[in-house]
Amino acid sequence: MILVWLIVVLFSGGVLAWIAARWNEAAARWISLAAVTADFLLSLELWRKYSAGAHFLPNGPWLVDFNAEWISIPLAGVNIHLHLAMDGLSLLMVALTCLLGIMSVLTSWREISQRVGFFHLNLMAILGAIVGVFLAVDLFLFYFAWELMLVPMYFLIAVWGHERRIYAAVKFFIFTQACGLLMLVSILALVFAHHQATGVYTFEYADLLNTPLSRGAAFLMMLGMFLGFAVKLPMFPLHPWLPDAHTEAPTAGSLILAGLLLKTGAYGLLRFVLPLFPEASRDFAPAAMTLAVAGIVYGAVMAFAQTDLKRLVAYTSVSHLGFVLLGIYARNDWALEGALVSMIAHGVSTGSLFMLVGQLQERTHTREMDRLGGLWATIPRLSGIAMFFAMGSMGLPGLGDFVGEFLVLMGTYYAGHFGLTVAASVGVLFSTLYALKFIQRAYHGPNTHQWKIQDLAPREALIFAPMIVVLLWLGVYPQPVIRTFQPAMQAIQQFSNAPGEAPPR
């Protein structure tokens, strides 16, 4: 039941916070913080207990498993299960979700002063839905959790966002909902194809693996599911919703968007697309890797061109997630390990940058770099922390982003894609330019606008301490994370090999 509790605690905390805010808004904040902290401690306990990989269950590559009948239609022979399972990949993603969930509650402590209870209800609901996405192994349940993420995020942007919040929220909803429907069509087509081959209707992940499909049908199903995940990644050119959503969202919304929602797209590719459609994924890999490299370069160039700090950081996500997509489709050990480390490091570094931009906007009421400058002498603590995470975003050795990108580049080269490796390396060079522009334009130079604002209080600065520790840990000693992921990675590779194909190393 621990997997059920990981979800129930978050949804229950949101409801309690919504109720408590009628009498005391501070109580809503404390209840939300307690709920997400409890989940974080549960995930750490699971990691401590199972990360060595010695307690795998006999019915699959799962560390923990919960399976109960949910919806049964006997006349049609349909059984949908409330099936949750956790392996090393989902364990790491749940831990990241809870860590960034704590940060989102803390960073919105003073920023959100209107409809506090409803805000925390939506915040806990989206965190609960994300955990559900990372744990669901029944495809009907997965799609239910996937769509459930959209509603609270829409409200977070539309109610507590900035000037063009309605436009950004509707744009986000249309893009993700439209491609989500393509994913649903692919899931249903796969279920019907499995029924045609076996006489059984099932949405169970393990049952749908190795479903016999014609080459054309498999490619179309794979493409529909790929697009559903790629728009959330977001992959170039399906990214236009991202800069607007990030720019208009409140700080907590931007943190969850960058740190978690984008990771659900990468997780879906790893968990479902590669294993369910191995031959089609192999055929599509050159196109996916080319689009990944285009996104790496395009995102970095567009980030350099921005003057709005939030839009700058938003475009860096297009570039960084391009490395994740590149590593996923290179498919060898180095590339997949690099994709995972990049997912976690990006969630920490880019999420922290959004938190810092939020703190800066709260103090100066602007995000335009032309109106800033010379802030280091006024707010040295905030400026120093911003420089640390900007260096992380540009891939400075010793920090987590460097490890992830280096492994992806090595894996891509080892897979025989020399040209793509060189082009992706150019994107790394561009990341240096936008990171230096971010620091130089906002924090260095003369204080021409005579800014005199309050620096981060010690309590506010301490919020960033765990993020700094995680990024340094990933950069100096990522082995515990990689070791936790390896059994899940080997299972993904085993399932995603076409018949007769040797496992990629």
N, C-alpha and C positions, 0 to 999 in steps of 0.2 A: 504493500500500500504506500510505500514511501514515494513512488512516482506520482501517485494520485495526490498525495499531500503537497508535493511541489507545486501543483497547479491550484489545488483547492485553497491553500494558504493565501496565495496572491489574490484570487477572486474574493475570498472572504474578507481579506484585509481591505480591499477596495470598497466593498459594501459597508463594512463597519466604519471606515473613514468617512464615507458619504453621509452616514447617519450621524456620526459624532460631530461633524462640522456644523450641524444645526445649532449646537450648544457651544462648541469650542473649536475654532479653526486649528489651533495648535494641536489639539488631540488628533485631528485627521492626519496631520503630518507625522506625528509620532506613531500612530497605528500603521501607516503605510511603511514607515522606516522599519518598524518591528517586523512586519510581515516579510518584506524583501530580505531583511537581515537573517531571519529564520531560515528562509530558503537558501541563502548563501551558505550558512553554516551546515545545512543538510547536504548541499552539494560538496562542500569540503570534506565532510565525513565520508560521503560515498567515494570521493577521490582517494582519501587516505586508506579506505578499506579495500578498494578494488583496483587501484591504478596499476598494481603489479601484474594484473592479468591472470592471477591464480584462481579466480573464482568464477570463471565463465560457466554459464548454464549449459546443460547438455543439448538444449533444443535450438541452439544458434549462437551467434557471436555476442550475446547479450550478457551484460554484467547483472542487470536487474530486469525483471519482466513482470508485467501485470496484464492479465487477459481475462475479460469478462464479456459475456454476451450483452449487446446494447440494443440493436434493432433486429428483430427477426420477422421474416415474412414467409411462413412455411409453404404457402401455396405456390409462391414463386421460387422457393428454394434459396432465398437470400438470407444470409446471416452477416450482420455487421457487428464488429466487435469493438469494445473499448479496450484496445490493445496498445499499451505503452511499453516501451522497452528502451534500455539505455546501454550504449557501448561507449568506448573511449571518446569517439567523436561527439556524441550527444552530451556526454558528461562535461567535456570542455566547453561546449556551447552554452549549456545550462549555467555553469559556473560564471562564464562571461556575462550572461544575461543578468544574473543576480548582482554581480559586482557593479555593472553599469546601471542597474535598477536602483541600487543604493545611491549612486552618484546623482541620478536624475531626481530623486527625492530631495537630496541635500541641496542641489543647485537651484531647485525651485522654491526653497524654503521662504525666501523673501521676495522672489520675483513674482510669484503667483499670489495675488491678494483678492481676486474676484472668483466667486464660485469655487472655493477651495475644495469643498467636499466632492463636487462633480469632477474637478480636475484629477483628484487622487483616485476616484473610481475609474476613470478612463486610463490613468497611468498604470494602475494595478491590473486592469483588464488586458491591456496590450502586453504587459509582461507575462501574464498568465497564458495568453494566446501564443506568444513566442515560445514559451516553455513547452506548450502543447505541440507546436510544430516540430520542435527538436526531439520529442519523445514518441510521437505517434508513428506506428508501423502498420496500421490499417489505413489504406489510402482514402477511404471515406472520412475517417476521423481526421486524417492529415488535412484534407481539403477543408473540412469544417473549421479547424483551427487556423488555417491559412486565410480564409475569408474573414474570420473573426478579428484578425489583426487590423483590417481596414477601418472598421467603424470607430474604435477609440482613437486611432491616429487621425482620422478625419476630424473628429471633434477637437483633438489637441491643437490642430492647426487652425481650424475654422473659428474656434471660440477664443483661444488665448494667443493667437498669432499676431502678426504685425499688420501693416497697412493693407496689403493685397492678400490677406489670409484666405478669403473665400475663393478667389481665383486659384490660389496654390492648392487648397484642399480639394477642390473639384478636379483639377488637373491630375493630382496624385491619384484620386479615386478612379477616374476614368481609365488612366493608363494601366493601373494595377488590376482593376476589375476586368477590363477587356482581355488582357493576356491571361488572367486567372481563369476565364471561361474557356480559353483554348486548352489550358491544362485540364479542366474538367472533362472536356470532350475526349482528350487523350486517355484519361483514366477510365472513362466509361468504355471507350473503344477497346482498351486492353482487357477490361473485365469481360466484355462480350466475346472477345477473341479467345480468352481462356475458357469461357463456358462452351464455346463451339468445339474446343479441343478436348475438354474433360467432362463436360456436362454439369459443371459446378459453377455457380455464381459466387465469387469471393472478391473481397477487397484486401485480403491479407497480403502483405508485402512478400513474405516467404513463399506463398503459393503462386504469386504472379511471376516470380523469377523463372526464367527459362520457358516462358510461354511461347509455344511455336507460332511464329509470325512470318508472313512473306516479307521479302526485302523492302518492297514499296510501302506496305502497311506499317512495318516497324519504323521506317524513316519518317513517315507522316506523324505517327504517334509520338515519336521522339521529338520531332520539331515542335509540335504543339506544347509538350511539356517543357521543352527547353525555353521556348519564348515566355512561358509563364514564370520561369525562374529568372531568365535573363533580364526581364524588365525590372525585377526587384533588385537585381545585382548592384547597379544597373549596367548593362552592357551597351556600349556604343553600337548603333545609334538609337537605342531605346531609352536614353537617359534624360530627355528634355524635362520630365517632371521633377527631377532631383534638385536642380539649383533653386527653383521657385519654392519647393516645399521646405528646403533647408533655410532659405532666406526668411520666409514668413513664419516659420514655426517658432514657438518659445524655445528657450535653451534646452529644457528637458526633452522636447519633441525632436530637436535636431540631434541631441545625444543618442536617443533611441533609434532614430532613423539611420544615422551613420554607423553607430556601434552594433546594432542588432538587426534591424529590418533588412539591411543589405546582406547580412550574413545568412539570412534564411534562404536567399536565392542561391548562394554558393553551396549551402548545406543541401538544398534540394537537388542540385546537379550531382553532388557526390553520392547522396543517399539513394536517389531514385533514377536519374537519367542514365548514368553510366551502367549500373547493374541491370536495369530492366531492359535496356536496349543496347547491348554491347556492340553488335556489328554496326548498327546505325550510328552510334556514337563514334566508333572508330572511323567510319566514312566521313562523318561531319567534322572530325577533329581539325583538319587543316583550315576550314572556314572559320571555326570557332576561335582557333588560335590567331588567325589573321585579324579578326574583329577585336580580340583581346589586345593585340599590339596596337591596333589603331586607337583603341580606347586609352591605352597607356600614354601614347604621345599626345593625342587630342586633349585628354583631361589635363595633362601638365601644361600644355600651351595655353589652354583656356584659363587655367588657374592663374598663370602669369599675367594674363590680359585683364584681370578683374581689378576693380578699385574698391568694391564692397567686400569686407572681410569675410562675411558669411558665404558669399558666392565663391570667393577664392577657396575657402576650405571645402565647400561642396564639390567643386570641380576636382579637387585632389582625390576625392573618393572614386570618381570615374577612373582616374589613373591607377590608384592602388588596387581597386577591385579588378582592373585589367590583368594585373599580375596573378591574382587568384584564379581567374578564368584560364589564363595561360597555363598555370601549373596543373589545374584539374585535367585539361585535355592533353597535356604532355604525358600524364598517367604513370610515370615511373616514380620510384620511391622518393628521390630528391624533390621532384616537382610537387608531389602531393604533400609531403611534409612542409615544403615551403609555402604552399597554398594555405595550409592550416595555420602556420605561424603568422603569415601575413594577415589572415582573417582576425586573429586575436590582437596582434599588434596594431592593426588599423583601428579596431574598435577602441583601443585604449588611447592611442595618440590623437586620432582625429576627434574622438569624443571629447577628449580633454581640451583640444583647440576650440571646439564649439562652446565648451563651458567658459573658457577664458574670454572668447569674443562676447559671450553673454554678460560676463562681469564687466567688460569694458563698455559695452553698450549701456548697461545699467548706470554707469558712472558718467559717461560723456553724451549719451543719447544720440550717438551716431555710430555707423559702421564704415563710413567712408574714410579711406586712408588719406585723402587730400585734406581732411579736416583734423587729422591727427598729427603725430610726429613729436619727437622730443619727450616722450612719456617716461623714458627710463629714469630720468632724474627725479620724477614725481612719484612714480609707482614702481620702484625697483623689484619688489617681490613678484608682482604680477608679470612684469617684463621678463624677469629671469626665468620664471616657470614657462612663459610663452616661448622663449627661445629654446628651452629644453625640448618641448614637444614639437616645435618647428624643425629642430634638428632630427628628431625621431622621424617625422614625416618625410624628410628628404633622404632618409636611409643612412644616417651616420653610423659607422661601425661602433659596436658596443651597445646598440639599441635594437629592439625587436624587429623593426621594419627592415633593417639591413639583413638580418638573418633570413627572413622570409623571402625577400626579393633575391638575395644571393642564391638560395636553394632553388628557387623557381628558374632563374637564369641558367644555373648549372644543369638542372633537369631538362630544360628545353634544349640546350646545346647537346646534351647526352642523347636526347631523342632524335637527333639528326637535323634540327631546325636552326642552322647557323644564321641564316638571314633574319629570322624572327628574333633570335637572341640579340643580334646587333641592334635591330630596331628598338627592341624593348630597353636595351641599355641606354639608347638616346633619351628615352623617357625618364630614366634615372637622372641624367644630366639636367634635363629641364626641371626636374623637381628641386634641384639645387637653386635654380633661378627664382622659382616662386617662393621658396622658403626664405631666401635672403631678402626678397622684396617685401614679404610679410613683416619681417623683423625691422628692416631698415626704414620703411615708410611709416610704420606705426609707432616705433619705439625709439629710433635714433634720430639724429639731426636736431636742428633748432626747434625749440618749443614756440613756434610762431603764433600759435593760438592761445598762448599763456594758460595752458591747462594746469589747474591746481586741484587735483582730485585725490580721494582717499585711496590708499594702497590696500591690498588684501589684508584683512585682519588675520592674526595667527590662526583662529579657528577656520577661516576660509581657506587659508593656505594649506592647512592640514588635510582638507578634502582631497587635494591633489597628491598627497603623500603615497597612498596605495597605488595610484596610477603610475607614478614615477617608479616605484619599486617593481611593479609588474613589467614595465617596459625595459628596465635595466636587467631584470631577471631573464626575460626572453632574449635579450641581446648578449648576455654573458653566459648563461647556462640554460638553454632551452630544452635540454635532454629530458627532464621529467614530462614536459608537454608532449614531445615527440614520442617518448616511450608509451605514454598513455594512448596515443593515437594509433600506434603501429598495428595492434590486433584488428582494429576497425579498418585501417587502411588495407591490410592484407585481405580482409573479407571483401572489401569493395573491389580490389583488383581481381580477386578470384571470380566474383560474379560478373565483372565487366569484361572479362576476356571472351572473345569470340571462340566458338568451338575449335579446338586444335591450336589455339594461339598460346604461345608461351607467356607466362606472367611477366610484365614489364618490371625491370629492376633499375 
